[in-house]
Amino acid sequence: MERYIANINDPDPEFAATAFADSYTGEDPVGTGLLELTRQGSMFDLDLFDVPFTPKKAELIAPVRTTFANSAAMAFTFWAEVDGREITIDIIDVMTFDADGKIVHIDAHWGVNTIRLVD
């Protein structure tokens, strides 16, 4: 999960091949519908927004929390440029992993109340 954050900050074209299962699912944010993706793309590549959207950086704001099963959660702040304005979003991602440790599902928990406009 820390590599996921590092990849937002410094994109690595090989990251998806090593971090994601061949196909995975995600809901970003939870409540908006399930996306079915392949590791050749990412949620950032999808046309999910009606305005120009550019990811900028991310920073963990608490340690990654693991479970006794195959999932973990992390809280982080995400910076992006949306329609020419910089915003931050406080997010909690819950990821599920397969037996090889590759991501098979991501639930992103955030909403309107976690978005802030950066002055």
C-alpha positions in Angstrom: 0.0 0.0 0.0 2.9 2.3 0.7 4.1 1.5 -2.9 0.7 2.6 -4.1 1.2 6.0 -2.5 4.8 6.2 -3.8 3.5 5.5 -7.3 1.1 8.4 -7.2 4.0 10.7 -6.3 6.4 9.2 -8.8 4.6 7.2 -11.4 6.3 4.0 -12.5 5.0 2.4 -15.7 5.9 -1.1 -14.2 3.9 -0.5 -11.0 0.6 -2.0 -12.2 2.3 -5.2 -13.5 3.8 -5.9 -10.1 1.0 -4.5 -7.8 -2.3 -5.5 -9.4 -3.9 -8.8 -10.4 -4.6 -9.2 -14.1 -8.1 -7.8 -13.4 -9.3 -6.1 -10.3 -12.3 -4.2 -9.1 -12.8 -0.9 -7.3 -15.3 1.5 -6.1 -14.0 5.1 -6.0 -15.7 6.5 -3.9 -17.7 3.7 -2.3 -21.4 4.1 -3.3 -20.8 5.2 -6.9 -20.7 1.8 -8.5 -18.2 -1.0 -9.0 -15.6 -0.6 -11.7 -14.0 -3.6 -13.3 -10.4 -2.8 -14.4 -7.3 -4.5 -15.9 -3.8 -3.7 -14.7 -3.1 -2.0 -18.1 -5.3 0.9 -16.9 -6.0 2.6 -13.6 -8.9 4.5 -12.1 -7.0 7.7 -13.0 -7.2 6.8 -16.7 -11.0 6.5 -16.7 -13.3 9.3 -17.7 -14.9 9.5 -14.3 -15.1 13.3 -14.0 -16.9 15.9 -16.1 -13.9 18.3 -15.7 -10.2 18.0 -16.3 -8.6 16.0 -13.5 -4.8 15.6 -12.8 -3.4 13.7 -9.8 -0.6 15.6 -8.1 0.6 13.7 -5.0 -0.4 11.7 -2.0 0.7 11.4 1.6 -0.1 8.8 4.3 -1.6 10.4 7.3 -1.6 7.3 9.5 0.2 3.9 9.4 -1.2 1.2 7.1 -3.5 -1.1 9.1 -3.5 -4.8 8.2 -5.9 -7.6 9.1 -5.6 -11.3 9.8 -7.1 -11.9 6.4 -6.1 -10.6 3.0 -7.0 -6.9 3.3 -5.6 -3.7 4.7 -6.6 0.0 5.1 -4.7 3.2 4.8 -5.6 6.9 5.4 -4.0 9.4 3.1 -4.4 12.9 1.7 -4.6 13.1 -2.1 -3.8 16.3 -4.0 -5.2 16.9 -7.5 -5.9 19.6 -10.0 -9.5 19.7 -11.0 -10.7 22.1 -13.7 -7.6 24.3 -13.0 -8.1 24.4 -9.2 -6.0 22.5 -6.7 -7.9 20.4 -4.2 -7.1 17.8 -1.5 -9.2 14.8 -0.6 -8.8 12.9 2.7 -9.3 9.2 1.7 -9.3 5.8 3.4 -8.6 3.0 1.0 -9.4 -0.6 1.9 -7.6 -3.0 -0.4 -8.0 -6.8 -0.8 -5.1 -8.9 -2.0 -4.8 -12.3 -3.7 -2.5 -15.2 -2.5 0.4 -13.6 -4.4 -0.1 -10.2 -2.7 -1.5 -8.5 -5.7 -4.4 -6.0 -5.4 -7.8 -7.5 -6.4 -10.1 -4.9 -5.0 -10.0 -1.3 -3.8 -12.7 0.5 -1.9 -12.0 4.3 -1.6 -13.9 5.9 1.2 -14.3 9.6 0.7 -17.1 12.1 0.0 -17.9 15.7 -0.5 -17.1 16.5 3.1 -13.5 15.3 2.7 -12.7 17.6 -0.3 -11.0 20.9 0.4 -10.1 23.7 -2.1 -6.4 24.7 -1.6 -6.0 28.5 -1.5 
